[in-house]
Amino acid sequence: MNPVDALNEIAFRLEYDRAPQFKVQAFRRASATIAVLAPDELSARAGDGRLKATKGIGASTFEVIRQALNGETPSRLEALRAAATSPLTSAGERLKAKIRGDLHTHSEWSDGTTSIELMVDAARQLGREYVALTDHSPNLTVAHGLTAERLAEQLDVVKSLDGVEEPDGAKSHDDSGTSSSAGGTSAGAGAGAGLRLLTGIEVDILDDGALDQSPELLARLDIVVASVHSKLRSDKATMTKRMLGAVADPHTNILGHCTGRLIEGSRGTRPPSDFDAKRVFAACASNNVAVEINARPERTDPPDDLIAAALDAGCLFSIDSDAHAPGQQALLDYGIERAALLGVPVDRIVTTWPVERLLEWSRASR
């Protein structure tokens, strides 16, 4: 098999298994190192010892390349394929067949591990019809959140992936006559055959309930996920007021990982935030804001009882991967399985909607 494909698939599967990042990066670095070499040159370097001595190629990655060049499926890849499991029951499989997209992913622009292009390629390979790029906002400095200037730059990068112009009617003028974008910018089929890349952000909910980015920039985005990342142990009244403020903001589309809890993983555990779920979910329903079902196993957020409360409140839902690496996008299956088992109606899951309906909903209040 193609050595580059073998290295990339190993990295993808390690990301899905939530392996330590240094292990994943070894395979991604090796892939990038050999991707620039013609097949004959790669074979020659592998045969005469030069490849083994090349920076970015280690013993494990060299063995993968050698086996692939010999026409074999590398043993490391075979082992990962054999060990692969799925959380999906038959009910989950039925729901998965209806899922069209993922509205919460990160790239190396904030705290993701790879380029936008690699995230897009993974989404395409997973059969997504659309995926939203939602890097962090500036308040989350630990995650290298995007300033207004960097977010504006990223919007240009996303557009340049396939040179799509903003849609008719996307330009508006403020009182000074300056042209500004109000309709959102998204990349079409050129981002990856059959895939649409949507502009977005995971914006911090600040202490007073405001969103951590300028309204002018938020108005340009296709998707806004609003999440609490700080002072998660605030008292119930404070946290409720804070979340209600964010849900009432007309730019907010999705309330991200609403409890902020961590139940496992390398970051340890963290208890859920305390807030008035009945009031917050009622506000989500009345403001047409979707409650995120965050698929990451270490989050599994919201817990089952809060999903039931959001269902009773009449909320919409968005099943999202919160992926920070290409292979983590496949973790969406965990959220799909939970939604299926808890009886979330398909039509109330916005990520089952065609992109035209999704964008009509996400831009409706702006």
Order of alpha helices (4+ residues) and beta strands (2+ residues): alpha-alpha-alpha-alpha-alpha-alpha-beta-alpha-beta-alpha-beta-beta-beta-beta-alpha-beta-alpha-beta-alpha-beta-alpha-beta-alpha-alpha
